[in-house]
Amino acid sequence: CQTWGPTWSEVSGARYNVAVINRQPAVIESIDGHSSFPTRPIKIEPGHHEITITGVSQRPRPGGGDLQKIALDVEPCKLYYINAQYASPVDVKYAPVIDYVDTIPGCRVPGK
């Protein structure tokens, strides 16, 4: 059982900015090859991570969407919203994007 604190980071596939055209939520499939997450948002250690997502397309396909990877240098006490950016509402190809970065309440950066 892993304990967290006083410093951690988080990632989520939920949308933060709902007004961005052709942006959709994402499913976080794996982080550094690990794919079982007991919390939402997903708590991770700060540092460099490779995150694999599946886009939630406006036009679902049999078998789901393609997997895409994004490399991310995660800062302590930050929540990263990772989404899928499509070129158009009918496109099935997407690019992973950081939709927003928020500060986690109650998290403390070491030395501050």
VEXZAZA-187188 format. One record per residue: residue number from 0; residue in one letter; y, z, x of N, C-alpha, C, O in turn. Coordinates in Angstrom, 1 decimal. Example, Ala and Ser with C-alpha at 12.3 -4.5 7.8 and 13.67 -1.06 7.14 Angstrom:
[pt 0; 'A'; [-5.7; 7.8; 13.2]; [-4.5; 7.8; 12.3]; [-3.3; 7.8; 13.2]; [-3.3; 8.5; 14.2]],
[pt 1; 'S'; [-2.2; 7.1; 12.8]; [-1.1; 7.1; 13.7]; [0.0; 7.9; 12.9]; [1.1; 8.0; 13.4]],
***
This chain:
[pt 0; 'C'; [-1.2; 0.0; 0.8]; [0.0; 0.0; 0.0]; [1.2; 0.0; 0.9]; [1.4; 0.9; 1.7]],
[pt 1; 'Q'; [2.1; -1.0; 0.7]; [3.3; -1.1; 1.5]; [4.4; -0.4; 0.9]; [4.7; -0.5; -0.3]],
[pt 2; 'T'; [5.2; 0.4; 1.7]; [6.4; 1.0; 1.2]; [7.6; 0.3; 1.7]; [7.6; -0.3; 2.8]],
[pt 3; 'W'; [8.7; 0.3; 0.9]; [9.9; -0.4; 1.3]; [11.1; 0.6; 1.5]; [11.2; 1.6; 0.7]],
[pt 4; 'G'; [11.9; 0.3; 2.4]; [13.2; 1.0; 2.5]; [13.3; 1.7; 3.8]; [12.3; 1.9; 4.5]],
[pt 5; 'P'; [14.5; 1.9; 4.2]; [15.7; 1.7; 3.4]; [16.2; 0.2; 3.4]; [17.2; -0.1; 2.8]],
[pt 6; 'T'; [15.5; -0.6; 4.2]; [16.0; -2.0; 4.4]; [14.8; -3.0; 4.0]; [13.7; -2.8; 4.4]],
[pt 7; 'W'; [15.2; -4.0; 3.2]; [14.2; -5.0; 2.8]; [15.1; -6.2; 2.4]; [16.3; -6.1; 2.3]],
[pt 8; 'S'; [14.4; -7.3; 2.0]; [15.0; -8.5; 1.5]; [14.1; -8.9; 0.3]; [13.0; -8.4; 0.1]],
[pt 9; 'E'; [14.6; -9.9; -0.5]; [13.9; -10.3; -1.7]; [14.1; -11.8; -1.9]; [15.2; -12.4; -1.5]],
[pt 10; 'V'; [13.1; -12.5; -2.5]; [13.3; -13.9; -2.9]; [12.8; -14.0; -4.4]; [11.9; -13.3; -4.8]],
[pt 11; 'S'; [13.4; -15.0; -5.0]; [13.1; -15.2; -6.4]; [13.2; -16.7; -6.7]; [14.0; -17.4; -6.1]],
[pt 12; 'G'; [12.4; -17.2; -7.6]; [12.5; -18.6; -8.0]; [13.3; -18.8; -9.3]; [13.5; -19.9; -9.7]],
[pt 13; 'A'; [13.9; -17.7; -9.8]; [14.7; -17.8; -11.0]; [16.0; -18.5; -10.7]; [16.5; -18.5; -9.6]],
[pt 14; 'R'; [16.6; -19.1; -11.7]; [17.9; -19.8; -11.6]; [19.0; -18.7; -11.7]; [18.9; -17.8; -12.4]],
[pt 15; 'Y'; [20.0; -18.9; -10.8]; [21.2; -18.0; -10.9]; [22.3; -18.8; -11.5]; [23.0; -18.4; -12.5]],
[pt 16; 'N'; [22.6; -20.0; -11.0]; [23.6; -20.9; -11.5]; [23.0; -21.9; -12.5]; [22.4; -22.9; -12.1]],
[pt 17; 'V'; [23.2; -21.6; -13.8]; [22.6; -22.4; -14.8]; [23.4; -23.7; -15.1]; [22.9; -24.6; -15.8]],
[pt 18; 'A'; [24.6; -23.8; -14.6]; [25.4; -25.0; -14.8]; [25.2; -26.1; -13.9]; [25.8; -27.2; -14.1]],
[pt 19; 'V'; [24.4; -25.9; -12.8]; [24.2; -27.0; -11.8]; [23.3; -28.0; -12.4]; [22.2; -27.7; -12.8]],
[pt 20; 'I'; [23.7; -29.3; -12.5]; [23.0; -30.4; -13.1]; [21.7; -30.7; -12.3]; [21.7; -30.7; -11.1]],
[pt 21; 'N'; [20.6; -30.9; -13.0]; [19.3; -31.2; -12.5]; [18.7; -30.2; -11.5]; [17.8; -30.5; -10.7]],
[pt 22; 'R'; [19.1; -28.9; -11.7]; [18.5; -27.8; -10.9]; [17.6; -27.1; -11.8]; [17.9; -26.8; -13.0]],
[pt 23; 'Q'; [16.4; -26.8; -11.3]; [15.4; -26.1; -12.1]; [14.9; -24.9; -11.3]; [15.0; -24.8; -10.1]],
[pt 24; 'P'; [14.3; -23.9; -12.1]; [13.7; -22.8; -11.4]; [12.5; -23.3; -10.5]; [12.0; -24.4; -10.7]],
[pt 25; 'A'; [12.0; -22.4; -9.7]; [10.9; -22.7; -8.8]; [9.8; -21.6; -8.9]; [10.2; -20.4; -9.2]],
[pt 26; 'V'; [8.6; -21.9; -8.6]; [7.5; -21.0; -8.5]; [7.3; -20.7; -7.0]; [7.1; -21.7; -6.3]],
[pt 27; 'I'; [7.5; -19.5; -6.6]; [7.2; -19.2; -5.2]; [5.7; -19.1; -5.0]; [5.0; -18.2; -5.5]],
[pt 28; 'E'; [5.1; -20.1; -4.3]; [3.7; -20.2; -4.2]; [3.2; -19.4; -3.0]; [2.1; -18.7; -3.1]],
[pt 29; 'S'; [3.9; -19.4; -1.9]; [3.5; -18.6; -0.7]; [4.7; -18.3; 0.2]; [5.7; -19.1; 0.2]],
[pt 30; 'I'; [4.6; -17.3; 1.0]; [5.5; -16.9; 2.0]; [4.7; -16.6; 3.3]; [3.9; -15.7; 3.3]],
[pt 31; 'D'; [5.0; -17.4; 4.3]; [4.2; -17.3; 5.5]; [2.7; -17.4; 5.3]; [2.0; -16.7; 6.0]],
[pt 32; 'G'; [2.3; -18.2; 4.4]; [0.9; -18.4; 4.1]; [0.2; -17.3; 3.2]; [-0.9; -17.4; 2.9]],
[pt 33; 'H'; [1.0; -16.3; 2.8]; [0.5; -15.3; 1.9]; [0.9; -15.6; 0.5]; [2.1; -16.0; 0.2]],
[pt 34; 'S'; [0.0; -15.4; -0.5]; [0.4; -15.8; -1.9]; [0.1; -14.8; -3.0]; [0.0; -15.2; -4.1]],
[pt 35; 'S'; [0.0; -13.5; -2.6]; [-0.2; -12.5; -3.7]; [1.0; -11.6; -3.7]; [1.2; -10.9; -2.7]],
[pt 36; 'F'; [1.7; -11.6; -4.7]; [3.0; -10.8; -4.8]; [3.0; -9.8; -5.9]; [3.0; -10.2; -7.1]],
[pt 37; 'P'; [3.0; -8.5; -5.6]; [2.9; -7.5; -6.6]; [4.3; -7.2; -7.3]; [4.3; -6.6; -8.4]],
[pt 38; 'T'; [5.4; -7.7; -6.8]; [6.7; -7.4; -7.4]; [7.4; -8.7; -7.6]; [7.2; -9.7; -7.0]],
[pt 39; 'R'; [8.3; -8.7; -8.6]; [9.3; -9.7; -8.9]; [10.6; -9.1; -9.0]; [10.8; -8.2; -9.8]],
[pt 40; 'P'; [11.7; -9.5; -8.3]; [11.6; -10.5; -7.2]; [10.6; -10.0; -6.1]; [10.3; -8.9; -6.0]],
[pt 41; 'I'; [10.3; -11.0; -5.2]; [9.3; -10.7; -4.2]; [10.0; -10.0; -3.0]; [11.0; -10.6; -2.5]],
[pt 42; 'K'; [9.5; -8.8; -2.6]; [10.1; -8.1; -1.5]; [9.5; -8.6; -0.2]; [8.3; -8.7; -0.1]],
[pt 43; 'I'; [10.3; -8.8; 0.8]; [9.9; -9.3; 2.1]; [10.7; -8.6; 3.2]; [11.7; -8.1; 3.0]],
[pt 44; 'E'; [10.1; -8.6; 4.4]; [10.9; -8.1; 5.6]; [12.0; -9.1; 6.0]; [11.7; -10.4; 5.8]],
[pt 45; 'P'; [13.1; -8.7; 6.4]; [14.1; -9.6; 6.9]; [13.6; -10.4; 8.1]; [12.7; -9.9; 8.8]],
[pt 46; 'G'; [14.1; -11.6; 8.4]; [13.7; -12.4; 9.5]; [13.3; -13.8; 9.1]; [13.7; -14.2; 7.9]],
[pt 47; 'H'; [12.7; -14.6; 9.9]; [12.4; -16.0; 9.7]; [11.1; -16.1; 8.8]; [10.1; -15.4; 9.2]],
[pt 48; 'H'; [11.2; -16.9; 7.8]; [10.0; -17.1; 6.9]; [9.9; -18.5; 6.5]; [10.9; -19.2; 6.4]],
[pt 49; 'E'; [8.7; -19.0; 6.2]; [8.4; -20.3; 5.7]; [8.0; -20.1; 4.2]; [6.9; -19.5; 4.0]],
[pt 50; 'I'; [8.7; -20.6; 3.3]; [8.5; -20.3; 1.9]; [8.0; -21.7; 1.2]; [8.7; -22.7; 1.4]],
[pt 51; 'T'; [6.9; -21.6; 0.5]; [6.4; -22.8; -0.2]; [6.6; -22.6; -1.7]; [6.3; -21.6; -2.3]],
[pt 52; 'I'; [7.2; -23.6; -2.3]; [7.5; -23.6; -3.8]; [6.9; -24.8; -4.5]; [6.6; -25.8; -3.9]],
[pt 53; 'T'; [6.9; -24.6; -5.8]; [6.6; -25.7; -6.7]; [7.8; -25.7; -7.7]; [8.2; -24.7; -8.2]],
[pt 54; 'G'; [8.3; -26.9; -7.9]; [9.4; -27.1; -8.8]; [8.9; -27.1; -10.3]; [7.9; -27.6; -10.6]],
[pt 55; 'V'; [9.7; -26.5; -11.1]; [9.4; -26.5; -12.6]; [10.2; -27.7; -13.2]; [11.3; -27.5; -13.6]],
[pt 56; 'S'; [9.5; -28.8; -13.2]; [10.1; -30.1; -13.6]; [10.5; -30.1; -15.1]; [9.8; -29.4; -15.9]],
[pt 57; 'Q'; [11.5; -30.8; -15.5]; [11.9; -31.0; -16.9]; [10.8; -31.9; -17.5]; [10.7; -32.0; -18.8]],
[pt 58; 'R'; [10.1; -32.6; -16.7]; [9.0; -33.5; -17.2]; [7.7; -33.1; -16.5]; [7.3; -33.7; -15.5]],
[pt 59; 'P'; [7.0; -32.1; -17.1]; [5.8; -31.6; -16.5]; [4.8; -32.7; -16.3]; [4.6; -33.7; -17.1]],
[pt 60; 'R'; [4.0; -32.6; -15.2]; [2.9; -33.5; -14.8]; [1.6; -32.8; -14.8]; [1.5; -31.6; -14.6]],
[pt 61; 'P'; [0.6; -33.6; -15.1]; [-0.8; -33.0; -15.0]; [-1.0; -32.5; -13.6]; [-0.7; -33.2; -12.6]],
[pt 62; 'G'; [-1.5; -31.3; -13.4]; [-1.8; -30.8; -12.1]; [-0.6; -30.1; -11.5]; [-0.7; -29.5; -10.4]],
[pt 63; 'G'; [0.6; -30.1; -12.1]; [1.8; -29.4; -11.6]; [2.6; -30.3; -10.7]; [2.2; -31.4; -10.4]],
[pt 64; 'G'; [3.6; -29.7; -10.1]; [4.5; -30.4; -9.2]; [4.0; -30.3; -7.8]; [3.1; -29.6; -7.5]],
[pt 65; 'D'; [4.7; -31.1; -6.9]; [4.3; -31.1; -5.5]; [4.8; -29.9; -4.9]; [5.8; -29.3; -5.3]],
[pt 66; 'L'; [4.1; -29.4; -3.8]; [4.6; -28.3; -3.0]; [5.6; -28.7; -2.0]; [5.4; -29.8; -1.4]],
[pt 67; 'Q'; [6.6; -27.9; -1.8]; [7.7; -28.2; -0.8]; [7.9; -26.9; -0.1]; [7.7; -25.8; -0.6]],
[pt 68; 'K'; [8.3; -27.1; 1.2]; [8.5; -25.9; 2.1]; [10.0; -25.8; 2.5]; [10.6; -26.8; 2.6]],
[pt 69; 'I'; [10.4; -24.6; 2.6]; [11.8; -24.3; 3.1]; [11.7; -23.2; 4.1]; [11.1; -22.2; 3.9]],
[pt 70; 'A'; [12.3; -23.5; 5.3]; [12.4; -22.4; 6.3]; [13.7; -21.6; 6.1]; [14.7; -22.2; 5.9]],
[pt 71; 'L'; [13.6; -20.3; 6.2]; [14.7; -19.5; 5.8]; [14.8; -18.3; 6.8]; [13.8; -17.6; 7.0]],
[pt 72; 'D'; [16.0; -18.1; 7.3]; [16.3; -16.9; 8.1]; [16.9; -15.9; 7.1]; [18.1; -15.9; 6.7]],
[pt 73; 'V'; [16.1; -14.9; 6.7]; [16.4; -13.9; 5.7]; [17.2; -12.8; 6.3]; [16.7; -12.1; 7.2]],
[pt 74; 'E'; [18.3; -12.5; 5.8]; [19.1; -11.4; 6.2]; [18.7; -10.1; 5.5]; [18.2; -10.2; 4.3]],
[pt 75; 'P'; [18.9; -8.9; 6.1]; [18.5; -7.7; 5.4]; [19.4; -7.4; 4.2]; [20.6; -7.8; 4.2]],
[pt 76; 'C'; [18.8; -6.9; 3.2]; [19.5; -6.4; 1.9]; [20.1; -7.6; 1.1]; [21.1; -7.4; 0.4]],
[pt 77; 'K'; [19.4; -8.8; 1.2]; [19.9; -9.9; 0.5]; [18.8; -10.4; -0.4]; [17.6; -10.4; -0.1]],
[pt 78; 'L'; [19.1; -10.9; -1.6]; [18.2; -11.5; -2.6]; [18.5; -13.0; -2.6]; [19.7; -13.4; -2.9]],
[pt 79; 'Y'; [17.5; -13.8; -2.3]; [17.7; -15.3; -2.3]; [17.1; -15.9; -3.5]; [15.9; -15.7; -3.8]],
[pt 80; 'Y'; [17.9; -16.7; -4.2]; [17.4; -17.4; -5.4]; [17.1; -18.8; -4.9]; [18.0; -19.6; -4.5]],
[pt 81; 'I'; [15.8; -19.2; -4.9]; [15.3; -20.5; -4.4]; [14.9; -21.4; -5.6]; [14.1; -21.0; -6.4]],
[pt 82; 'N'; [15.5; -22.5; -5.7]; [15.3; -23.4; -6.8]; [14.9; -24.8; -6.3]; [14.9; -25.1; -5.1]],
[pt 83; 'A'; [14.6; -25.7; -7.3]; [14.3; -27.1; -7.1]; [15.4; -27.9; -7.6]; [15.8; -27.8; -8.7]],
[pt 84; 'Q'; [15.9; -28.8; -6.7]; [17.0; -29.7; -7.1]; [16.5; -31.1; -7.2]; [16.0; -31.7; -6.3]],
[pt 85; 'Y'; [16.5; -31.6; -8.5]; [16.1; -33.0; -8.8]; [17.2; -34.0; -8.7]; [18.4; -33.6; -9.0]],
[pt 86; 'A'; [17.0; -35.2; -8.5]; [18.0; -36.3; -8.4]; [18.5; -36.6; -9.8]; [19.6; -37.0; -10.0]],
[pt 87; 'S'; [17.5; -36.5; -10.8]; [17.9; -36.9; -12.2]; [16.9; -36.1; -13.1]; [16.0; -35.5; -12.6]],
[pt 88; 'P'; [17.2; -36.1; -14.4]; [16.4; -35.4; -15.3]; [15.0; -35.9; -15.5]; [14.1; -35.2; -16.0]],
[pt 89; 'V'; [14.8; -37.2; -15.1]; [13.4; -37.8; -15.2]; [12.7; -37.9; -13.9]; [11.5; -38.3; -13.9]],
[pt 90; 'D'; [13.3; -37.5; -12.8]; [12.7; -37.5; -11.5]; [11.6; -36.4; -11.4]; [11.8; -35.3; -11.9]],
[pt 91; 'V'; [10.6; -36.7; -10.7]; [9.5; -35.7; -10.4]; [9.6; -35.2; -9.0]; [9.0; -34.1; -8.6]],
[pt 92; 'K'; [10.4; -35.8; -8.1]; [10.6; -35.4; -6.7]; [11.8; -34.5; -6.7]; [12.8; -34.7; -7.4]],
[pt 93; 'Y'; [11.7; -33.5; -5.8]; [12.8; -32.5; -5.8]; [13.0; -32.0; -4.3]; [12.1; -32.3; -3.5]],
[pt 94; 'A'; [14.1; -31.3; -4.1]; [14.3; -30.7; -2.8]; [14.5; -29.2; -3.0]; [15.2; -28.8; -4.0]],
[pt 95; 'P'; [13.9; -28.3; -2.2]; [14.1; -26.9; -2.4]; [15.5; -26.5; -1.9]; [16.0; -27.0; -0.9]],
[pt 96; 'V'; [16.2; -25.7; -2.7]; [17.6; -25.3; -2.3]; [17.8; -23.8; -2.5]; [17.1; -23.2; -3.3]],
[pt 97; 'I'; [18.7; -23.2; -1.8]; [19.1; -21.9; -2.0]; [20.2; -21.9; -3.1]; [21.3; -22.4; -2.8]],
[pt 98; 'D'; [19.9; -21.4; -4.3]; [20.9; -21.5; -5.4]; [21.9; -20.4; -5.2]; [23.1; -20.7; -5.6]],
[pt 99; 'Y'; [21.6; -19.2; -4.8]; [22.5; -18.2; -4.6]; [21.9; -17.1; -3.7]; [20.7; -16.9; -3.7]],
[pt 100; 'V'; [22.8; -16.3; -3.1]; [22.4; -15.2; -2.3]; [23.2; -14.0; -2.7]; [24.4; -14.0; -2.8]],
[pt 101; 'D'; [22.5; -12.9; -3.2]; [23.1; -11.7; -3.7]; [22.8; -10.5; -2.8]; [21.9; -10.6; -2.1]],
[pt 102; 'T'; [23.6; -9.5; -2.9]; [23.4; -8.2; -2.2]; [22.5; -7.3; -3.1]; [22.7; -7.2; -4.3]],
[pt 103; 'I'; [21.5; -6.7; -2.5]; [20.6; -5.8; -3.2]; [21.2; -4.4; -3.3]; [21.4; -3.8; -2.2]],
[pt 104; 'P'; [21.4; -3.9; -4.5]; [22.0; -2.6; -4.6]; [21.0; -1.5; -4.1]; [19.7; -1.6; -4.3]],
[pt 105; 'G'; [21.4; -0.5; -3.4]; [20.6; 0.6; -2.9]; [19.9; 0.3; -1.6]; [19.3; 1.2; -1.0]],
[pt 106; 'C'; [20.0; -0.9; -1.1]; [19.4; -1.3; 0.2]; [20.4; -1.0; 1.3]; [21.6; -1.2; 1.1]],
[pt 107; 'R'; [20.0; -0.5; 2.4]; [20.9; -0.1; 3.5]; [20.6; -0.9; 4.8]; [19.4; -1.0; 5.2]],
[pt 108; 'V'; [21.6; -1.6; 5.4]; [21.4; -2.3; 6.6]; [21.4; -1.3; 7.7]; [22.2; -0.4; 7.8]],
[pt 109; 'P'; [20.4; -1.4; 8.7]; [20.3; -0.4; 9.8]; [21.6; -0.4; 10.6]; [22.2; -1.4; 10.9]],
[pt 110; 'G'; [22.1; 0.8; 10.9]; [23.3; 1.0; 11.7]; [24.6; 0.9; 10.9]; [25.6; 1.0; 11.5]],
[pt 111; 'K'; [24.5; 0.8; 9.6]; [25.7; 0.8; 8.8]; [25.8; 2.0; 7.9]; [26.7; 2.1; 7.1]],
***
